[in-house]
Amino acid sequence: MLVVEDDRAVGELIAGALSDEPGYSAIHVLTPALALETIKHAVLFETGSGAESVGEFRRCGIASYVAKPFNLWTWSAA
């Protein structure tokens, strides 16, 4: 999984939490440019964009996303 978050601490927290889930491995990148370099391998996004971006996500091959704000303790990676 690819976590794109410009706040390093938040991005690392999310990537770490996802990687702790059995069967998941996540990496964190800080910038859209780095995200575009790795997008071929990404299946889950965390974004500040809302439902209006879903169509574009799908066209880019993004299978799912987590919208901000979120509660890490009640959210499931499944």
Residue, then its C-alpha position, 0 to 999 in steps of 0.5 A: m500500500l502507498v500512503v501519500e501524506d505531506d505530514r511525515a509523522v501522520g504518514e508514518l503513523i498510518a503506514g506503520a499501522l497498516s503494516d501491522e495488519p496481517g497481510y499488509s505492507a505500506i510505505h509512506v511518501l511525502t509528495p505527489a511526484l513520489a506518489l506518481e512514481t509508485i502508483k502502479h503498486a498502490v491499492l489504498f489511498e488516504t486523502g483529504s479529497g472527498a467523494e468528488s475525487v472517486g471517479e478520478f481515483r478509479r480511472c487511475g486504478i486506485a481500488s479504495y481510499v480512506a478519507k480524512p479525518f479518520n479514526l485510526w482505532t475504529w478503521s479497518a484495513a479490510 
